[in-house]
Amino acid sequence: MEPTSFSPGKSSSQFPALKQRTFALCLSGRVFTRRVALLAAAIFYALIPWSSLSAQQAPGSPAPATASGQAAGTASGPGAVQSAPKQTPALEDAPPPQTKRILEIIPNFRAISADEKLPPQTVKEKFVTCTEDSFDYSSIWIPAMLAGYSMATKATPEFGQGAVGYGRYLWHTAVDQTSENYMVEFVVPAITREDTRYYTLGRGGFLKRTGYALSRAVVTRSDSGKDVFNVSEVVGAGAAAGISNLYYPSRESSFGNTGKNWGIDVAVDGMAFVAKEFWPDINRKLFQRKKSSAVASH
């Protein structure tokens, strides 16, 4: 059943309490969707300190001893053949590489592995990357979850409930994501000649890497390789927040609400950079090692 709508022309004295409540819900409608994004990010980040601070075997530590008290990989006695000591692969010390998707359900096409050197990003590459972020099969999961949360909390009462209501929430959230992707990753950086890729730091302590990742929301590389103010992120997110006023109910189109959504978009993107920074470590420690152990057991 569709919720009752109120005409802007009605007197403000009619249904004052209900109108005030509806206005408040509408005003903060899209903030709910971003809050669930923050919650999902918090769960992801809970794994980061564990991943970053995991103990590693120090270089030069003795090899494990066998039952006879000898180091593994050695032999003694007449005619014994000395086997070469097992060496730790160089790749074990190198920063792990990025993957195209995080957990196979979150687009990660802009992330560049630590120490990887690339030529300047072309306008075509910017367009292709933002298109992948917007229309890859993995790009639907976040809007789908946010739409469900928004409907459950009745973030925008005008959208209603049920299958029809969910469809309205879903397409609004999907357009939000696509609009911001194209403004931040293609339109503005094509004009300002900025590199939209995230270059993983890959080394250093937890606080250092987190600070670096968060700073990428306001600092980026130019196409010439210099660090510059991230106009693409700041201006692009603001433009996307303004564009969203065209397809959301008019009660959400206030200047204050647009500014709030703008700030939240930049903050969420900053936390997304933190996820990109630590994802390779989490992937190697939690998933690749388990996979290697499973293969070894067979």
SULHU-V183992 format. One record per residue. N is the residue number from 0. RES is the residue in one letter. PHI is phi in whole degrees, 0 to 359 (none if undefined). OMEGA is omega in degrees with one decimal (999 if undefined). Layout:
N | RES | PHI | OMEGA
N | RES | PHI | OMEGA
This chain:
0 | M | none | -176.7
1 | E | 288 | 178.2
2 | P | 291 | 179.0
3 | T | 292 | 178.2
4 | S | 259 | -179.2
5 | F | 245 | -179.5
6 | S | 284 | 178.4
7 | P | 301 | -176.1
8 | G | 278 | -178.6
9 | K | 291 | -179.6
10 | S | 295 | 179.6
11 | S | 291 | 179.9
12 | S | 279 | -179.4
13 | Q | 276 | 178.5
14 | F | 48 | -173.2
15 | P | 300 | -176.4
16 | A | 293 | -178.9
17 | L | 293 | 179.0
18 | K | 294 | 179.9
19 | Q | 296 | 179.3
20 | R | 295 | 179.5
21 | T | 298 | 179.5
22 | F | 298 | -179.3
23 | A | 295 | 178.8
24 | L | 294 | 179.9
25 | C | 295 | -175.9
26 | L | 299 | -178.0
27 | S | 255 | -172.2
28 | G | 304 | -175.4
29 | R | 286 | 176.3
30 | V | 295 | 178.8
31 | F | 300 | -177.9
32 | T | 296 | -179.7
33 | R | 282 | 176.5
34 | R | 296 | 178.2
35 | V | 290 | 174.6
36 | A | 295 | 177.1
37 | L | 296 | 179.4
38 | L | 296 | 178.4
39 | A | 297 | 178.4
40 | A | 296 | -179.3
41 | A | 299 | 178.1
42 | I | 296 | 179.5
43 | F | 295 | -176.9
44 | Y | 290 | 178.4
45 | A | 298 | 178.7
46 | L | 278 | -171.2
47 | I | 293 | -179.5
48 | P | 302 | 178.4
49 | W | 299 | -178.7
50 | S | 292 | -175.3
51 | S | 286 | -173.1
52 | L | 258 | 179.1
53 | S | 299 | -178.5
54 | A | 289 | 177.2
55 | Q | 238 | -179.3
56 | Q | 292 | -176.9
57 | A | 290 | 177.2
58 | P | 299 | 176.8
59 | G | 86 | 178.5
60 | S | 288 | -174.1
61 | P | 294 | 177.5
62 | A | 289 | 179.8
63 | P | 299 | -177.1
64 | A | 276 | 175.4
65 | T | 273 | -178.5
66 | A | 296 | -179.3
67 | S | 273 | 177.4
68 | G | 90 | 179.9
69 | Q | 265 | 177.6
70 | A | 291 | 178.7
71 | A | 297 | 177.5
72 | G | 91 | 178.2
73 | T | 240 | 177.4
74 | A | 218 | -179.5
75 | S | 222 | 177.9
76 | G | 99 | -179.0
77 | P | 300 | 176.5
78 | G | 72 | -179.3
79 | A | 291 | 179.5
80 | V | 268 | 179.8
81 | Q | 280 | 177.1
82 | S | 272 | -178.3
83 | A | 294 | 178.3
84 | P | 297 | -178.8
85 | K | 289 | -176.9
86 | Q | 256 | 176.9
87 | T | 287 | -179.7
88 | P | 301 | 179.8
89 | A | 298 | -178.6
90 | L | 295 | -179.5
91 | E | 294 | -179.5
92 | D | 271 | -178.6
93 | A | 280 | 176.2
94 | P | 301 | -179.5
95 | P | 293 | -177.1
96 | P | 281 | 173.6
97 | Q | 283 | 172.8
98 | T | 242 | -177.1
99 | K | 292 | -179.9
100 | R | 221 | 175.2
101 | I | 266 | -177.7
102 | L | 57 | 179.3
103 | E | 67 | -178.2
104 | I | 231 | 180.0
105 | I | 233 | -179.4
106 | P | 302 | -179.1
107 | N | 219 | -171.6
108 | F | 287 | -178.1
109 | R | 273 | -175.0
110 | A | 281 | 179.6
111 | I | 248 | -178.2
112 | S | 297 | 179.4
113 | A | 301 | 177.3
114 | D | 74 | 179.2
115 | E | 280 | -179.3
116 | K | 256 | -177.3
117 | L | 231 | 174.7
118 | P | 289 | 178.9
119 | P | 305 | -179.0
120 | Q | 282 | 179.9
121 | T | 276 | 177.1
122 | V | 298 | 178.3
123 | K | 298 | 179.5
124 | E | 296 | 176.9
125 | K | 297 | 179.3
126 | F | 294 | -178.4
127 | V | 296 | -178.3
128 | T | 296 | -178.8
129 | C | 291 | 176.0
130 | T | 291 | 175.9
131 | E | 296 | 178.5
132 | D | 299 | -174.5
133 | S | 267 | -170.7
134 | F | 234 | 171.9
135 | D | 296 | -178.0
136 | Y | 304 | -177.8
137 | S | 284 | -175.4
138 | S | 285 | -176.5
139 | I | 276 | -171.3
140 | W | 293 | -178.6
141 | I | 293 | 175.3
142 | P | 302 | -179.4
143 | A | 296 | 179.5
144 | M | 290 | 180.0
145 | L | 295 | 178.8
146 | A | 296 | 178.2
147 | G | 296 | 178.8
148 | Y | 294 | -179.1
149 | S | 297 | 178.9
150 | M | 293 | -179.3
151 | A | 296 | 179.9
152 | T | 267 | -179.4
153 | K | 53 | -176.7
154 | A | 299 | 177.9
155 | T | 233 | -173.5
156 | P | 303 | -179.0
157 | E | 299 | -177.9
158 | F | 285 | 179.0
159 | G | 80 | -176.9
160 | Q | 234 | 179.6
161 | G | 73 | -177.1
162 | A | 298 | -179.9
163 | V | 294 | 179.2
164 | G | 297 | 179.4
165 | Y | 297 | 178.0
166 | G | 300 | 178.3
167 | R | 294 | 177.7
168 | Y | 299 | -176.2
169 | L | 295 | -176.4
170 | W | 289 | 175.6
171 | H | 296 | -179.3
172 | T | 293 | 178.9
173 | A | 294 | 177.6
174 | V | 292 | 174.8
175 | D | 306 | -177.4
176 | Q | 296 | -177.5
177 | T | 294 | 179.5
178 | S | 299 | -179.7
179 | E | 293 | 179.0
180 | N | 302 | -176.3
181 | Y | 289 | 178.6
182 | M | 289 | -174.9
183 | V | 280 | -171.7
184 | E | 256 | -177.9
185 | F | 226 | -170.8
186 | V | 298 | -177.0
187 | V | 292 | -179.2
188 | P | 295 | 175.3
189 | A | 293 | 179.1
190 | I | 280 | -175.4
191 | T | 272 | 179.2
192 | R | 59 | 178.3
193 | E | 248 | 178.7
194 | D | 275 | -175.7
195 | T | 270 | -176.7
196 | R | 280 | 176.5
197 | Y | 259 | -178.9
198 | Y | 267 | -176.5
199 | T | 296 | 175.3
200 | L | 288 | 169.8
201 | G | 81 | -177.6
202 | R | 224 | 178.7
203 | G | 104 | -178.7
204 | G | 285 | -177.5
205 | F | 300 | -177.5
206 | L | 294 | 179.8
207 | K | 297 | -177.7
208 | R | 290 | 177.9
209 | T | 294 | 178.2
210 | G | 299 | 177.6
211 | Y | 298 | -177.8
212 | A | 297 | 179.5
213 | L | 297 | -178.3
214 | S | 294 | -178.7
215 | R | 292 | 175.6
216 | A | 289 | -179.4
217 | V | 238 | 178.4
218 | V | 231 | 177.4
219 | T | 216 | 176.5
220 | R | 262 | 170.0
221 | S | 277 | 178.4
222 | D | 297 | 178.0
223 | S | 272 | 176.1
224 | G | 96 | -179.5
225 | K | 268 | 174.5
226 | D | 285 | -178.3
227 | V | 222 | 175.0
228 | F | 298 | -174.6
229 | N | 279 | 178.0
230 | V | 297 | -178.1
231 | S | 302 | -178.2
232 | E | 289 | -173.1
233 | V | 291 | -178.4
234 | V | 286 | -179.7
235 | G | 297 | 178.0
236 | A | 295 | 177.8
237 | G | 295 | 178.4
238 | A | 296 | 179.3
239 | A | 295 | 177.8
240 | A | 296 | 178.1
241 | G | 291 | -180.0
242 | I | 297 | -177.2
243 | S | 297 | 177.4
244 | N | 296 | -178.2
245 | L | 285 | -175.2
246 | Y | 236 | 172.2
247 | Y | 258 | 177.9
248 | P | 306 | -173.5
249 | S | 299 | -179.0
250 | R | 294 | 180.0
251 | E | 266 | -172.7
252 | S | 264 | 179.2
253 | S | 289 | 179.6
254 | F | 297 | -179.3
255 | G | 296 | -180.0
256 | N | 292 | 177.7
257 | T | 296 | 178.3
258 | G | 296 | 178.8
259 | K | 295 | 178.6
260 | N | 296 | 177.1
261 | W | 300 | -179.6
262 | G | 297 | -179.5
263 | I | 293 | 178.5
264 | D | 300 | 179.9
265 | V | 295 | -179.9
266 | A | 296 | 179.3
267 | V | 296 | 177.9
268 | D | 295 | 176.4
269 | G | 298 | 178.4
270 | M | 290 | 174.8
271 | A | 296 | 176.3
272 | F | 295 | 176.6
273 | V | 297 | 177.6
274 | A | 299 | 178.9
275 | K | 295 | -178.4
276 | E | 298 | -173.8
277 | F | 262 | -178.8
278 | W | 302 | 180.0
279 | P | 301 | 179.4
280 | D | 295 | 179.8
281 | I | 296 | -179.3
282 | N | 298 | -178.3
283 | R | 290 | -174.7
284 | K | 285 | -174.8
285 | L | 266 | -171.0
286 | F | 247 | -176.5
287 | Q | 292 | 178.7
288 | R | 292 | 177.2
289 | K | 296 | 179.6
290 | K | 295 | 179.2
291 | S | 296 | 179.7
292 | S | 294 | 179.4
293 | A | 295 | 178.6
294 | V | 293 | -178.8
295 | A | 295 | -178.8
296 | S | 291 | 177.8
297 | H | 267 | 999
